[in-house]
Amino acid sequence: MLLLEIVDLTVFYGKASILQGITLHLAEGELVSIIGPNGAGKTTLMRAISGFINRKGRINYLNSPIENLPPDEIVKKGIILCPERRRLFSEMTVLRNLEMGAYLRKNKLEVRQDMDKIFALFPSLKGRKKNLASTLSGGEQQMLAVGRALMSKPRILMLDEPSFGLAPLVKEMLTSVLQEIKKESVTIFLAEQDALLAIQTADRSYVLENGKIAKEGNRDNLLSDPNVKEAYLGLA
């Protein structure tokens, strides 16, 4: 089932065109990535979907237009952004950060059950739940950011550069976690500068260059594409 459809999305900052005629889609249960260099527009795309910036074009969620909705209404529909560089509440505890992710939810029992799921997914957070977020390692902070987003009970989880600054072993753990999240019927939209991680993790990937979709394909297509190999994977 088609969950999210974006048609001819355009974003301007002043007179500068950042995104130009973006068209893409997410089917239910997919893990889709979008790769591209710094400045290509990946973060702008995710912020546009979330309603944080003005945009033109169509954004349909379950066949209903959402391009004119404010951010809080988009969150209520289950489209959740885990932002670039985590944006944690650094002087709040791990537990409080997770609770903030569930601030719109009313069923306290379900919230507690989901909290237990987060601690099962990220065991290191459980032992540090009373610690301030600012005292966590970079990897733990990223776990907390993802956990906070999951506490919003997303139907679509958008992750903006989650591997930024992480050690290789932590990146491997993150890719495993994404597969576990996907099993919980969460559709994932992943923006990544680490092209190899993104392509290998995703069912399909889009390549964003200079504000436009340059390529689309599954992992086999893109990993064998000579242009992608040279430009993004460092392979001749």
Secondary structure, 3 states (H helix, E strand, C coil): CEEEEEEEEEEEECCEEEEEEEEEEEECCCEEEEECCCCCCHHHHHHHHHCCCCCEEEEEECCEECCCCCHHHHHHCCEEEECCCCCCCCCCEHHHHHHHHCCCCCCHHHHHHHHHHHHHHCHHHHCCCCCEHHHCCHHHHHHHHHHHHHCCCCCEEEEECCCCCCCHHHHHHHHHHHHHHHHCCCEEEEEECCHHHHHHHCCEEEEEECCEEEEEEEHHHHHCCHHHHHHHCCCC
